Amino acid sequence: MADSPSEKRVSERGPGLAEQISGALTRAIHIGELKAGQRLPTEAALCERHEVSRSVVREAISMLRNAGLVVSRRGSGSFVAEAPRVSLVQALPGGSLGSVLHLLELRRALEGEAAFYAASRCSRAQLRRLRNAMVDIDEAVEAGESGVEQDMAFHRAIAEASNNEYFVTVLDFYNRFLHQAISLTRRNEARRDTFVAEVISEHDAILEAIASGNGDAARQAAWWHMDQARRRLSDIPPDLIEAFEHTGHEGRD
């Protein structure tokens, strides 16, 4: 019989041992194997099951507490929270062009729908924030900056304007990866004035479709933006990819 998610032993490879145990227990909670209010296996049992030290297990349980998934009671052990939060578990991807392209596929699906709903739900204040975010990108570029943070803020403002908190939650989750990806796309786009002009035009199209209340046009504009980012990356020079991947490997050492 295969091990349940919480019974799988950790590996010496990949994420740290505590992260692996935390991830296994998180999955067990999410699928209902460990139910709200249920006591977790004892530290001794987890140490034996995963063949790790007690300090590793305590670190894993601390991660679960910080994520709002478990509560610890002095003298009684740790228990699944009565209303555990959903906690997305994903190792940081490698710093490669392939990971950036995969992220664009996710962004196309998610941010296209966020733009669609933003067109019908966006408040005046949220629309002002979108316009201000566009100005912030321009000012950053004029000041010789990359504009990465401002670009991310623009796309997050679209998610906020959808007035669906789950779009914002998922976007915030993959923002850890998004900064790296947008850094590469903007470095590539900065090589050519035509690329820079394209990005500005694409952002304008998304914004104006949202402002006009045209959800279908907003979705299409967001899709087009991601498709064009992918096209621009097909023309990226090898030395830029090499520098990007080298930086990514350094960040994981």
Order of alpha helices (4+ residues) and beta strands (2+ residues): alpha-alpha-alpha-beta-beta-alpha-alpha-alpha-alpha-alpha-alpha-alpha
